[in-house]
């Protein structure tokens, strides 16, 4: 049987981490939590659930996740965020794959978003397929300030698992708006560092296309009021990114 290490990075995740750790019981052979010096009850909750907690200065998503992978006792890694949890069907899928030959495989799963208490099954957020189980010797996290990417060895076969990865994203629309602006600022900084200019027409067309694609083409309207709110805030994030990039450019 293959042994599996779950790796989680945390910073003040007391409202989420317990649910995440509970879903790993009977699935992960080891749980490693890299905590960037939380000031809430996150460390105590991790200890209560038997996770191995390692305090480590925040280095960004990419470096911190790669650091956590190297701490694990096993080469087979399940990378999961503190605000995520395994569905019962996904738990069963992972237990089954541990009895299989790994060969050159990595494993993906659909992520299902819980937004303000509602499961979001349409728009840009579902199925939101993610590769989260992999051999650390053949994969590493890459990227810059926003949206880290798992880089796999060229001969890797990605196998889709049954079951959803639950993502308890935002408890209020205000949280969504704040995160949208945060990521937009980081993306704007990346644009400026790469020498890309923010153009007004580009900002308008990209913002409009983002809303139309998510709300109409991807049927976000089927999720009702929250479907509209998600599409609107996501489109606003695109607009905000271009405006911040323009401000950075003018300052320089």
Beta strands, then each sheet from edge to edge (+ up, - down):
strand 1: 4-10
strand 2: 30-35
strand 3: 52-55
strand 4: 76-79
strand 5: 84-86
strand 6: 105-115
strand 7: 118-120
strand 8: 130-135
strand 9: 139-142
strand 10: 149-152
strand 11: 157-170
sheet 1: 3+ 2+ 1+ 4+ 8- 6+ 7-
sheet 2: 3+ 2+ 1+ 4+ 8- 6+ 11+ 5-
sheet 3: 9+ 10-
end
